[in-house]
Structures are given as C-alpha cells and as structure tokens.
C-alpha cells in the first residue's frame, strides 16, 4: 500500500468495501420486528455477511496461524481455544476486526436490535478467534454480563463462522435453548460467512454442546464480537456474574446436584461476593 494521504484514503475505501452496507441496512430495516420476536430470544442468522474473497483471506490467516499463543479453556464445561491478541493475527483479520467494531456495523446493529448507544470492545474480552478442535465443545450457558475493565453491560453477541462444507454430523452446531432449559429451540450450523447475532441476557442460553467430530482433524473456527452499553433496561438488570453454565436435560450428575445443594445453603451475601470476585 502506498504511504501518505492517498494510502490512508485507499485503506478507508477498502475497509468500506468489507461488506455490502446497503444490504445490511435493508436487513436491519426489514428484519427488526422479526429479530425482536425471534424464539427463544431475539436473534437473526445472516448468510454471506461480508465479502467472501476477504473472508477467504481471513480463513487462510487463521488456519495457518501456527505461531499463535492460543488461550486454552479446558474443563468440564468446555474444551476450546481462543485468541484475542490482535498483534498475533494476520493483517486481513485485523482489518476485519476494525470493520466489525466500526460505525457501519454499529449503526446496522442498533437499527436491527433497537439497542442504542452501542460500544465495541477493542480488547476483545472473551472474543476474537475461537477454535474447537476434535472433541471440542462449549456447554450451554448465559454469558458474563459486565465487562471486567470497561464496566459496561454486555448486550449483543455477533458470531461469524469460517467453516466450509460443514455438515451437521460434524457436531459443533450453535444451539439456542429456552429459558427453562427444557429444549433446544434452534440449532444453527457454523457455515462459512454465516453470521449469528443475538441479545445477551441472563436468560439467553446458548452453546455448542455436541463435540466436534469433523474428518481429517478439521477445526471449527469462528470470530466472536461483543457489544456493550452503559446501563441496561431494569427488566434485564442483575448482579455482575461470570459465565452461567446450564445442564441440558439428563446432563446433571450427582456431583453437580451436591454442588447446587451447597449453593442453596450458602448465604446470598457470600454468593454475591464470590460472583464479584470472579469478575
């Protein structure tokens, strides 16, 4: 890229072409009511979200990122890897992140969701590149509700998938569950250039609980972006908390039941203190 003022203009023009902004505006205007009424909580699935040629380059960078220092999250609730350090990412991936945190996407999200005053997270706390390798999974959960450093309320998740020719038998589908955790209401395949957007509250239960079992050791890849506001509606307000994992029917073990019983015996003031410590 050429240096100087003309180079800056070229970069701005290139970023503006990351997606068909007019198309996104039409989607926001046409789907806002359907988004709010979606079951089991407000969400939308949009295919061909950004330019496919650009996303091809991002996929090449992410797939070939052998030097990335992955953050491993491996416990009984999850087996996944993530990277939120942009200096470890390729230039096209960083450019896409800048676009996803820019005014075009923020304006689109505000019109689609009706949530105004959205703030992007340049720290990518909990976001960035997500990878589920063979056997990887993420149990159903509601997300943390307060950004630890910015002290802002988490309101929207945007997930952009990088998986070509992904089949249902490979596992790793995104599941959206009802508030009572009685049934999966939506199962969404993580297909290349598919975007899933949804409101995040203490009752927006979702996850990838079916372990990945793709051929040739293929990794399930996605980019995760979270958006925040300063405050949230009183009907959604609650104490700050970390990720709230939930059991699907039949998943709870005797050990889990014992832990739940112990929590009931713990005074609320101590429970609240422990949740604040985690955040």
Secondary structure, 3 states (H helix, E strand, C coil): CCCCHHHHHHHHHHHHCCCCHHHHHHHHHHHHHHHHHCCCCCEEEECCCCCHHHHHHHHHHHHCCCCCCCEEEEECCEEEEEECCHHHCCHHHHHHHHHHCCHHHHHHHHHHHCCCCCEECCCCCCCEEEEECCCCEEEEEECCCECCCCCCEEEEEEEEECECCCCHHHCCCEEEECCCCCCEEEEECCECCCEEEEECCCCCCEEECCCCCCHHHCCEEEEEEEEEECCCCHHHCCCCCCCEECCCCCCCCHHHHHHHHHHHHCCHHHHHHHHHHHC
